[in-house]
Amino acid sequence: MLEFKDVDVFYGPIQALRKVSLHINKGEIVSLIGANGAGKSTLLMSIFGQPRATSGQIIYNGTEIQDKSSHFVASNGIAQSPEGRRVFPDMTVEENLLMGTIPIGMDHVDEDMQKMFDLFPRLKERRNQRANTMSGGEQQMLAIARALMSRPKLLLLDEPSLGLAPIIVKQIFANLKEVASTGMTIFLVEQNANHALKLSNRAYVMVNGEIRMTGTGEELLVNPEIRELYLGGH
């Protein structure tokens, strides 16, 4: 479904991604783990051309998209829940969810909003509440739900556990497991390697803008090097 082939990305003179190659098959949950500053978020943002790949190919369902507009990418079935949540703070929960329908229109809005309220009951309780008055965990649920409102074929998640209490992180990943059970293809960027690897079919490890290791979630969970670097040795 999605493939990176030898992708380089620069921020001015600074190279952020170096010959990155990876792939995600339809129906998979694939994680990209690594330390802060490794280039994980840059990789996700490059799918939408912000920043653009300076060389290599990004291929989505057989079409090269490294030079396509963000609107083209979103309209063709890729949605992202960004790092830091970035909900519309002065809009209500319901209004934020409506913003997620922009790439596809309003034909299924009532049906899909009910699905989001079933998946995230807290959002139903807060449907008329402004986003900036909600907790970090509630805002993260809203960011994921907003992305799902576009009926994506591929869901990109950037650090969904960032800044959240452990009990909320556990809930968010339970929600993601439920989303995955519908057959949704998910590409997850995450520093919380333990939760990410347990959820994932496969994973890649990024160090300084390069893919250094790959394997199944189970394989990487028991890998001594991964345990030492990303799982606190446990």
Secondary structure, DSSP 8 states (H G I E B T S, - for coil): -EEEEEEEEEETTEEEEEEEEEEE-TT-EEEEE--TTSSHHHHHHHHTTSS--SEEEEEETTEE-TTS-HHHHHHTTEEEE-TT----TTSBHHHHHHHTTTTT-STTHHHHHHHHHHH-HHHHHTTTSBGGGS-HHHHHHHHHHHHHTT--SEEEEE-TTTT--HHHHHHHHHHHHHHHTTT-EEEEEES-HHHHHHH-SEEEEEETTEEEEEEEHHHHHH-HHHHHHHSTT-
